[in-house]
Amino acid sequence: MTTFGEQDLYYLNTGQHTNLYDNMGAHLIKSGNKILGAEFRVFAPNAREIYVVGDFNNWQKVNPLTQTWDGIFETYIDGIKSLTLYKYLIITADGQEITKSDPYAFYSETRPGTASSTYNFRYKFKDEDWMYQRVSYDFKKSPVSIYELHLGSWKRKRDEQDDAEPPLNYFYSYKEIAPQVIKHVKAHGFTHIELMPIMEHPLDASWGYQVTGYYSVTSRYGKPDELKYFIDACHKEGIGVILDWVPLHFCKDAHGLYMFDGSPVYEYPQEYDRENHQWGTANFDLGKGSTQSFLLSNIKYWLEQFHFDGIRVDALSYLLYWRGETEEDKINHAALEFIKRVNALVHTEFKGVMMIAEDSSSYSGITHPLEQDGIGFDLKWDLGWMNDTLNYFERQPIYRPHHSNDITFGMFYNHNEQFILPLSHDEVVHGKLSIVEKMQGSYEDQFHQARSYYAYFFAHPGKKHLFMGNEWGHVREWHEYREMDWFLLAYPMHYSFHQMMLTLTKFYRHNSALWERDFTDGGFDWTAIKEEANFFAFRRFSREQEILVLNNFNDQNLYDVELHLPDGSEYQLVFSSNELPVDKFSLYVKDGKTWVTIPRFTTYYLEKVK
């Protein structure tokens, strides 16, 4: 039997409890391998009475919980088995009856059902070597290329309809899809997979960002043990897995956390602070001890029980500032201190795990260490770089010379934080067009420019984040209710684009100049900026390698462009973004100066050989 004592209650209320999953929720009680029943425990400080109702008692109010401590209700029910559906029927302080799913449930009924489910964990991880090596992993000096994945639309068993809520048999399970994903990711040399939220959520169209079950693996794609299998299989093949985590706000559906016992247990008491009108959700009160304990325990649960290798924190700017209003006097100090505690917990107890901030603000010190008055993240999304560069490519080449700053500005602030360059799902939805469609010109020119853009992306300082489909030039905007357009690979334009990306993504991983000094001095140097010609050249360095990157973002071939390179240096072409005859490229020395000729919409990598 699990226990919950006075000390647990104190730690819960003061925000110091980080293991609530050990004794809250529904725990199956066993004798050897035999399941005897289940113990239920829930925190509802303003409830008058609570009952467990479920398919085991015909959803009748016959199994009351006893209040053992202030706000803590618990009971044991004999004969409960794994995958038993249940909810809490709560009598509020004013006598109303409400029915809620379990905030600490490990599993849930498949939508449209909303009940919680008991679950018997059986899977045993086999990734001891991976977990041991992860402790000493230095991401700063290593390649990091993240493949962002939405499990419900990457591939499907069936895809005959554009239904916003497709039948569940259209989805592959975590276990079924694992070998397909791993084969694809390994072929590209990606180092990590980032799963868009896989916590239980009621609506597919929320993409998982409006959560009802923070401890519950979404049943859309199978059971918790199958998710463990997916992660374990990735580790076996040398691939890390990152969890998308949402500590800002939660779904307001009636069965969820919102007004859990008739009162704001997890959210702010004041409506103005509580209501998140942008997303139609409720904001967590991150200054409340019980909410802090709930979320600290939650992040520890996913890292400890599922072996995730990184956490991407969603919408950090809205967490740091009240309602995302980024004036200095709008800082949410309680939330700021909470997220520092999250980073301290992860870096203390789970060494080698990366903490990644999706932050659109200019708040300084996001990736600075806590002991240097920073917030303690490892990486921050460089949304400024993403917006600037995409804006540049959305313009016709004739207008680009007036906006060269969109390409160069990122390096002016690059040293301020440890950045990751994100080309995420947010850039290919809601009328924004796909990356290829953002490019100007003819169909062929759009692909040539996209090739050059991605080559520039992988050469620019900063770790890499790429959403699924970008690697084969997906044209249609992403929709969560449709499988990705894999059939495009049968078309020559997309096939050759994919072959280029296969070469590029693997080239990035195996060439240290593109990642070893992302965050240190001496890793980058501008070689030539010809604004009027849309030409940008720079060099990347590691201890053992130098790569010269030439970018012609013009719709014209460029002839005799001068480069400022060290005397006596020699370079050889090692990568081209376009399938163009090599004789169209030349790098030569004349009158003691270096000159280059480069075709339109092309990026070249040249490795220094002397």
C-alpha positions in Angstrom: 0.0 0.0 0.0 1.2 3.5 -0.7 1.3 6.0 2.2 0.6 9.7 2.5 1.6 11.4 5.8 1.7 14.7 7.5 5.1 15.5 6.0 3.8 14.7 2.5 1.0 17.2 3.1 3.4 19.9 4.3 5.7 19.4 1.2 2.7 19.4 -1.1 1.3 22.7 0.2 4.7 24.4 0.3 5.6 23.4 -3.2 8.4 21.1 -2.2 6.9 17.7 -3.1 8.4 16.2 -6.3 7.3 12.6 -6.0 3.5 12.9 -5.8 3.0 10.3 -8.5 4.3 7.7 -6.0 1.2 8.1 -3.7 -1.4 10.2 -5.5 -3.9 8.9 -8.1 -4.8 5.2 -8.6 -2.2 2.6 -7.6 -2.8 -1.1 -8.2 -2.0 -3.2 -5.1 -0.3 -6.5 -5.8 0.7 -9.7 -4.0 3.5 -11.0 -6.2 2.2 -10.7 -9.7 -1.4 -10.9 -8.7 -3.4 -7.6 -8.6 -5.6 -7.5 -5.5 -7.2 -4.1 -5.9 -6.5 -0.4 -6.2 -5.8 2.5 -3.8 -7.2 5.9 -4.8 -5.9 9.2 -3.4 -6.8 12.7 -4.5 -6.2 16.3 -3.4 -9.4 18.4 -3.2 -9.1 20.9 -0.3 -12.6 22.4 -0.8 -14.5 19.2 -1.3 -17.2 18.0 1.2 -17.3 14.4 0.0 -15.7 12.4 -2.7 -16.7 9.0 -4.3 -15.0 6.8 -6.8 -17.4 5.9 -9.6 -16.5 3.6 -12.5 -17.4 0.6 -14.6 -16.7 -1.6 -11.6 -19.7 -0.2 -9.7 -21.9 0.9 -12.6 -20.9 4.5 -12.0 -22.9 4.6 -8.7 -22.1 6.6 -5.7 -21.3 3.7 -3.4 -17.5 3.9 -2.8 -16.7 7.0 -0.7 -13.2 8.3 0.0 -12.1 9.2 3.5 -10.5 12.5 4.3 -7.3 11.4 6.1 -5.5 14.7 6.0 -6.7 18.3 5.2 -7.7 18.1 1.6 -6.4 14.5 1.1 -9.1 11.9 0.3 -8.3 8.2 -0.1 -9.8 4.7 -0.2 -8.9 1.1 -1.2 -11.2 -0.9 -3.3 -10.7 -4.7 -3.6 -10.9 -6.4 -6.9 -10.0 -3.5 -9.2 -7.9 -4.6 -12.2 -5.7 -2.9 -14.7 -7.6 -0.8 -17.4 -10.6 -0.2 -15.1 -12.3 3.1 -15.9 -13.1 5.5 -13.1 -13.7 9.1 -12.1 -14.2 11.1 -8.9 -17.6 12.3 -8.0 -17.1 15.4 -5.9 -19.6 17.0 -3.6 -18.4 20.6 -3.4 -18.4 22.9 -0.4 -21.7 24.4 -1.6 -23.3 21.0 -2.2 -23.0 20.7 -6.0 -22.1 17.4 -7.6 -19.3 17.4 -10.2 -17.5 14.5 -11.9 -13.8 14.8 -12.6 -11.0 12.6 -14.1 -8.0 11.9 -11.9 -5.3 14.6 -12.1 -2.7 12.0 -11.4 -4.1 9.2 -13.6 -1.4 7.3 -15.5 -3.8 6.4 -18.3 -7.2 7.5 -19.7 -10.1 6.4 -21.8 -9.8 7.0 -25.5 -11.6 10.0 -26.8 -14.4 11.0 -26.9 -14.6 9.2 -23.5 -13.1 11.2 -20.6 -12.7 8.7 -17.8 -9.4 7.9 -16.1 -8.0 4.4 -16.2 -6.0 2.2 -13.8 -2.8 0.9 -15.4 -0.4 -1.9 -14.6 3.1 -0.9 -15.7 5.2 -3.8 -16.9 7.8 -2.6 -19.4 11.4 -2.7 -18.3 13.8 -0.4 -20.0 17.0 -1.9 -21.6 18.8 1.4 -22.2 21.3 1.3 -19.3 24.3 2.2 -21.6 22.4 5.1 -23.1 21.4 6.5 -19.7 24.9 6.1 -18.4 26.5 7.9 -21.3 23.9 10.6 -21.3 25.3 11.9 -17.9 28.5 13.1 -19.6 26.8 14.3 -22.8 28.0 17.9 -23.7 25.4 19.2 -26.1 27.2 22.5 -26.4 30.1 20.9 -28.3 28.0 18.3 -30.1 25.7 18.1 -33.1 22.0 18.6 -32.1 19.5 18.2 -34.9 15.9 17.7 -33.7 13.2 16.2 -35.8 9.8 17.5 -34.6 7.1 14.9 -34.9 3.3 14.8 -34.6 2.5 11.2 -34.1 -1.1 11.4 -35.4 -0.3 12.8 -38.8 3.3 11.7 -39.7 1.9 8.4 -41.0 -1.5 6.7 -40.6 -2.9 3.3 -41.1 -5.7 4.8 -43.2 -6.1 8.3 -44.5 -9.2 8.4 -46.7 -10.8 11.4 -45.0 -10.1 14.9 -43.8 -12.0 14.4 -40.6 -11.0 16.6 -37.7 -11.6 13.7 -35.3 -10.7 10.6 -37.3 -11.5 7.1 -36.0 -8.9 5.8 -33.6 -8.0 2.9 -35.9 -6.5 5.4 -38.3 -3.5 5.9 -35.9 -0.4 3.7 -35.5 0.4 2.9 -31.9 3.6 4.1 -30.3 5.0 0.6 -30.7 3.8 0.2 -34.3 5.2 3.4 -35.5 8.6 3.2 -33.7 10.5 1.2 -36.4 9.2 3.4 -39.2 10.2 6.7 -37.4 13.6 5.3 -36.3 14.5 4.2 -39.8 13.6 7.6 -41.2 15.4 9.6 -38.5 18.5 7.5 -38.6 18.7 7.9 -42.4 18.9 11.6 -41.9 21.3 11.5 -39.1 19.0 13.5 -36.8 20.2 13.3 -33.2 16.8 13.8 -31.4 13.1 13.4 -32.0 10.8 15.9 -30.3 7.3 14.6 -29.7 4.5 17.2 -29.8 2.6 16.8 -26.6 1.6 13.2 -25.8 -0.2 14.0 -22.6 -4.0 13.3 -22.6 -6.0 16.0 -24.3 -9.6 16.0 -25.5 -9.3 17.7 -29.0 -7.0 16.6 -31.8 -6.9 20.1 -33.2 -5.2 21.4 -30.0 -2.1 19.3 -31.0 -1.8 18.3 -27.4 -1.2 21.8 -26.0 -4.4 21.9 -24.1 -4.0 19.1 -21.5 -6.5 17.4 -19.3 -4.2 14.5 -18.1 -0.8 15.7 -17.2 0.4 12.3 -16.0 -1.6 10.3 -18.6 -0.1 9.1 -21.9 -2.6 9.9 -24.5 -4.5 6.7 -25.4 -4.8 7.9 -29.1 -1.6 6.1 -29.9 -1.6 3.3 -27.4 -0.6 2.5 -23.8 2.1 3.9 -21.5 4.3 0.8 -21.9 4.1 1.2 -25.6 5.5 4.8 -25.3 8.3 3.4 -23.1 9.0 0.9 -25.9 9.2 3.7 -28.4 11.7 5.7 -26.3 13.7 2.6 -25.5 13.9 1.6 -29.2 15.1 5.2 -30.0 17.8 4.9 -27.4 18.9 1.6 -28.8 19.6 3.3 -32.1 21.3 6.3 -30.6 18.4 8.8 -30.9 17.3 11.0 -28.0 13.6 11.8 -27.4 12.3 15.2 -26.2 9.0 15.9 -24.5 6.9 19.0 -25.3 5.7 20.2 -21.9 3.0 22.9 -21.1 3.3 24.4 -17.6 1.6 27.7 -18.5 -2.1 26.7 -18.9 -4.5 23.8 -19.1 -7.7 22.8 -20.8 -11.0 24.0 -19.3 -13.1 21.0 -20.2 -15.5 20.0 -17.4 -13.8 16.7 -16.6 -10.3 18.3 -16.2 -8.4 20.4 -13.7 -10.5 23.5 -14.0 -12.3 24.3 -10.8 -11.4 20.8 -9.7 -13.4 20.7 -6.5 -15.6 23.6 -7.2 -12.8 26.0 -6.4 -9.5 27.1 -8.2 -7.3 24.3 -6.9 -4.6 24.7 -9.6 -5.4 28.0 -11.2 -5.5 31.7 -10.0 -8.4 32.6 -7.8 -8.9 35.9 -9.6 -10.7 35.6 -12.9 -8.5 38.3 -14.6 -5.4 36.3 -13.9 -7.0 32.9 -14.4 -8.5 33.2 -17.8 -6.2 32.8 -20.8 -8.4 34.3 -23.5 -5.9 33.8 -26.3 -6.2 30.0 -26.1 -9.5 29.7 -24.1 -7.7 28.0 -21.3 -6.9 28.5 -17.6 -3.5 29.7 -16.3 -1.7 27.7 -13.7 -1.1 29.7 -10.5 2.6 29.0 -10.3 2.9 30.9 -7.0 0.7 28.3 -5.2 2.6 25.6 -3.4 0.2 22.7 -4.4 0.4 23.7 -8.1 4.2 23.8 -7.9 4.3 20.4 -6.3 1.9 19.1 -9.0 4.1 20.3 -11.9 7.5 19.6 -10.3 6.4 16.0 -9.7 5.0 15.9 -13.2 8.2 16.8 -15.0 10.1 14.3 -12.7 7.6 11.6 -13.5 8.2 11.9 -17.3 12.0 11.9 -16.9 12.2 9.2 -14.3 9.5 6.8 -15.6 9.9 7.3 -19.4 13.5 8.3 -19.8 13.0 11.4 -21.9 16.2 13.1 -22.8 15.0 16.7 -23.1 12.1 19.0 -22.1 10.8 21.7 -24.4 8.9 24.3 -22.4 6.0 25.8 -24.3 5.2 29.5 -24.5 7.8 30.7 -21.9 7.2 34.4 -22.6 3.6 34.1 -21.4 4.8 32.4 -18.3 7.5 35.0 -17.5 5.2 37.9 -18.1 1.6 38.5 -17.1 -0.5 37.6 -20.2 2.6 37.9 -22.4 2.9 41.6 -21.9 6.6 42.0 -22.0 7.1 45.3 -20.2 9.5 45.2 -17.3 6.8 45.8 -14.7 4.7 42.9 -16.0 7.2 40.2 -14.9 5.4 37.3 -13.1 8.0 36.8 -10.4 6.3 33.7 -8.9 6.3 32.0 -12.3 9.9 33.1 -12.9 11.1 31.5 -9.6 9.1 28.4 -10.3 10.7 27.8 -13.7 14.1 28.3 -12.1 13.2 25.5 -9.7 12.2 23.3 -12.6 15.6 23.8 -14.3 17.4 23.2 -11.0 15.5 20.0 -10.4 16.2 18.6 -13.8 19.9 19.5 -13.9 20.5 18.2 -10.4 18.6 14.9 -10.7 18.7 14.2 -14.4 22.2 15.2 -15.7 22.4 15.2 -19.5 18.8 16.1 -20.0 18.4 19.3 -22.2 16.0 22.0 -21.1 14.7 24.0 -24.1 12.8 27.3 -23.9 10.3 28.4 -26.6 10.6 32.1 -25.8 9.6 35.0 -28.0 10.6 37.7 -25.5 13.9 39.6 -25.1 14.2 38.6 -21.4 17.9 38.3 -20.8 19.7 35.3 -19.3 17.3 32.5 -20.4 20.2 30.2 -21.0 22.5 31.6 -18.4 23.3 29.4 -15.3 21.2 29.9 -12.2 24.4 30.8 -10.2 24.9 33.7 -12.7 21.4 35.0 -12.1 20.1 33.3 -15.2 17.0 31.1 -15.6 19.0 28.0 -16.3 17.8 26.7 -19.6 20.2 24.9 -21.9 18.8 26.2 -25.2 16.4 29.0 -26.3 14.5 29.0 -29.6 15.8 31.9 -31.8 12.5 33.0 -33.1 14.0 36.3 -34.2 16.3 34.5 -36.6 13.5 32.4 -37.9 11.2 35.4 -38.5 13.9 37.5 -40.1 15.2 34.9 -42.5 11.8 33.7 -43.6 10.7 37.3 -44.2 13.8 37.7 -46.3 13.0 34.7 -48.5 9.4 35.7 -48.8 10.5 38.9 -50.7 11.4 38.9 -54.4 15.2 38.9 -55.0 15.0 42.4 -56.4 13.9 43.8 -53.0 16.2 41.6 -50.9 19.3 44.0 -51.0 17.3 46.4 -48.9 16.7 43.8 -46.2 20.1 42.1 -45.8 19.9 42.8 -42.1 17.4 39.9 -42.0 20.3 37.6 -42.8 23.1 39.2 -40.8 21.3 40.5 -37.7 21.2 37.1 -35.9 25.0 37.2 -35.4 24.8 40.6 -33.6 23.0 39.0 -30.6 24.1 35.4 -31.1 26.4 35.5 -28.2 23.7 36.6 -25.7 22.1 33.1 -25.4 22.6 29.5 -26.4 20.3 29.3 -29.4 18.5 26.6 -31.3 17.2 27.6 -34.8 13.6 26.5 -35.0 11.7 25.7 -38.2 8.7 24.3 -36.3 5.1 23.3 -36.9 4.1 26.9 -36.1 5.6 28.1 -39.4 3.6 25.8 -41.7 0.0 26.2 -40.4 -2.9 28.7 -40.3 -2.3 30.3 -43.7 1.5 30.8 -43.3 2.2 28.4 -46.2 4.8 25.7 -46.2 8.5 26.6 -46.3 8.7 25.9 -50.0 5.6 27.9 -50.8 7.0 30.9 -48.9 9.8 31.2 -51.5 9.3 33.5 -54.4 9.4 32.7 -58.1 8.5 29.7 -60.2 7.9 26.2 -58.9 11.5 25.2 -59.7 12.9 28.4 -58.2 11.0 27.9 -55.0 12.7 24.5 -54.6 16.1 25.9 -55.5 15.7 28.7 -52.8 14.4 26.2 -50.2 17.5 24.1 -50.9 19.8 27.1 -50.4 17.8 28.2 -47.3 18.1 24.8 -45.5 21.9 24.7 -46.4 22.3 28.1 -44.8 20.2 27.0 -41.9 22.4 24.0 -41.1 25.6 26.1 -41.5 24.5 29.0 -39.3 25.6 28.9 -35.6 22.9 27.3 -33.3 21.5 23.9 -32.8 18.8 22.7 -35.3 15.1 22.0 -35.1 13.1 20.9 -38.1 9.5 20.0 -38.4 8.5 16.8 -40.2 7.9 17.1 -44.0 10.5 19.9 -44.4 13.0 17.2 -45.3 11.2 16.3 -48.6 9.8 19.8 -49.5 6.3 19.3 -48.2 4.1 21.8 -50.2 0.7 21.6 -48.4 0.4 23.2 -45.1 0.4 20.8 -42.2 -3.0 19.6 -40.8 -3.2 17.4 -37.8 -6.1 15.5 -39.3 -4.2 14.4 -42.4 -1.2 12.2 -43.0 1.8 13.9 -44.5 2.0 13.8 -48.3 4.5 11.0 -48.6 3.4 10.4 -52.2 5.3 13.5 -53.2 8.5 11.5 -53.0 7.5 9.8 -56.2 7.9 13.1 -58.0 11.4 14.0 -59.3 11.5 17.5 -57.8 10.7 16.2 -54.3 12.8 13.0 -54.7 15.9 15.0 -55.6 15.1 17.5 -52.8 14.9 14.7 -50.3 18.2 13.3 -51.5 19.8 16.7 -51.0 18.4 16.9 -47.5 19.6 13.3 -46.7 23.1 14.5 -47.7 22.8 17.8 -45.8 21.5 16.5 -42.5 24.2 13.8 -42.4 26.9 16.2 -43.5 25.9 18.5 -40.5 26.2 15.6 -38.0 29.6 14.5 -39.2 31.4 17.8 -39.7 32.4 19.4 -36.4 32.9 22.9 -37.9 29.1 23.2 -38.1 28.5 22.6 -34.4 31.5 22.4 -32.1 31.8 26.1 -31.5 28.2 27.2 -31.7 28.4 28.9 -28.3 32.1 29.9 -28.1 34.3 32.5 -29.6 36.2 31.6 -32.8 33.5 29.5 -34.3 32.2 32.0 -36.9 33.6 34.7 -39.2 31.9 36.8 -41.9 34.0 36.5 -45.1 32.0 38.6 -47.5 28.6 40.4 -47.4 27.5 41.8 -50.8 24.1 43.3 -50.0 23.4 44.5 -53.6 24.0 40.9 -54.9 22.2 39.0 -52.1 25.5 37.2 -51.5 26.7 36.2 -48.0 29.8 34.2 -47.2 31.1 33.0 -43.8 33.4 30.5 -42.3 32.7 28.0 -39.5 35.5 26.6 -37.4 36.2 23.7 -35.0 39.5 22.6 -33.6 40.1 20.3 -36.6 38.1 21.8 -39.5 37.2 24.9 -41.4 34.2 25.2 -43.7 33.6 28.1 -46.0 29.9 28.7 -46.7 28.9 30.6 -49.8 25.3 31.7 -50.2 23.9 33.2 -53.4 20.3 34.2 -52.6 20.0 36.1 -55.9 18.1 35.1 -59.0 21.2 35.7 -61.1 24.5 33.9 -61.4 27.2 35.8 -59.7 30.7 36.2 -61.3 34.0 37.2 -59.8 32.8 37.9 -56.3 35.7 38.9 -54.0 36.3 36.9 -50.8 38.6 37.9 -48.0 40.5 34.7 -47.2 43.8 34.1 -45.6 46.8 34.1 -48.0 47.8 30.7 -49.3 44.6 28.9 -48.2 43.0 26.4 -50.4 39.4 25.0 -50.4 37.6 22.1 -52.0 33.8 21.9 -52.7 32.2 19.3 -50.4 28.5 20.2 -50.7 26.2 21.9 -53.1 22.5 22.7 -52.5 21.6 22.3 -56.1 22.4 19.7 -58.7 24.3 21.9 -61.0 27.4 21.1 -63.1 30.6 21.7 -61.1 32.1 23.7 -63.9 29.6 26.5 -63.1 31.5 26.9 -59.9 35.0 28.4 -59.6 37.2 29.7 -56.8 40.4 31.2 -57.9 43.2 33.6 -56.9 44.0 36.6 -59.0 46.3 39.5 -58.1 46.6 38.2 -54.6 42.9 38.2 -54.1 40.3 35.3 -54.0 37.3 35.4 -56.4 34.3 33.1 -56.7 31.7 32.4 -59.3 28.5 30.9 -58.0 25.1 30.0 -59.7 21.8 31.5 -58.7 19.9 30.4 -55.6 22.8 28.1 -54.5 24.7 27.5 -51.3 28.1 25.8 -51.3 30.2 24.3 -48.5 33.9 24.3 -49.1 36.3 22.6 -46.8 39.8 24.1 -46.2 42.5 21.7 -47.3 45.5 23.9 -46.9 
